[in-house]
C-alpha cells in the first residue's frame, strides 16, 4: 500500500511533549513527568532468603503508592567506539613494541567480539507522573472548572502554551515529593535511582526517536 507523504504529520504533533523545564517533562495536556534512572539488580545471584526479602520489600513499596508509576527499559546495541578510541590513543603512545602489539590485538579482539555477539546494553527507568487538578468543579459548574483551568496557562513562544511560573513551582513541589517517595521505596529493595536533568532527558528522547544515530555515538550538542 502506497503512503501519501504529503499527509505525514510533523514530529511536533506526534511527540506529546510541550517542553522540558528543570528536568521536568511537561506534556501537551498539562501533566508533568519526572524520569528516574535506576541501577540494575542481579536477582538470580541472590540467596533464597534475599530473594524473598526483595520481593516482600517491592510488594510493600507498590502497596504504599497512591499514584501510578511506569517502568521503562531501554535496550540499545552497545557502542564501544569511544572505548576503542581510547585504546588506539594508548597504542600510539606506547613505546614498548611488545605492548604495542598486544594493545593492537586486544583492540581487534574486542571489536570483533562485540560485532559477532551483538552485545546489548540495558538502562532502567521509572517515570513518576503528576496531573494538576485542572478540572476542579467550582461554584461556576463544569464550564467554570474548564475555563478556570485555561487561566493556568499563558502564551509561550510561537503560540505554544506554558504553565505559569507560580503554578509550575507548586506542581513541581508535588511531583518532587512523589519522586523522593519513589527513590526511598526503591532504595529499600537495593535499587538506586537518580532523576534525569533537562539535558539527560532530552538525550533520552532523542535516542528513542533516533535509535540509529545513538548507536553511532552521542547526540548533537544541546543549546
TARA-V600875 format. One line per field, one symbol per residue. psi: psi as a letter, one per 20 degrees, with the letter a starting at -180 (. if undefined). burial: 1 if it has 24 or more other ideal C-beta (glycine too) atoms within 12 Angstrom, else 0. Layout:
psi = ???
burial = ???
This chain:
psi = pqpoiijpqqhhhgpjpgropkjpporhjirqqqpppqqqonhhiqrgghghhggghhghghhiqkrqqppppopqppojghghhghhghghiphphghgghgghhghggghghhgimppqpppqpppqpoqmhlpoahjahhhhghhhhiiqqqbpkirqqpqgghghghhgghhghghhggghhhikkoqpqqqaghhgghghghhimhhhhhhbqrqqp.
burial = 0000000000000000111111111110011111111100000000000000010001001000001010000100001100010010000000000000001000100000000000000011111111010100000000000000100110000000001000110011011101101110110010101011000111111111000001000010000
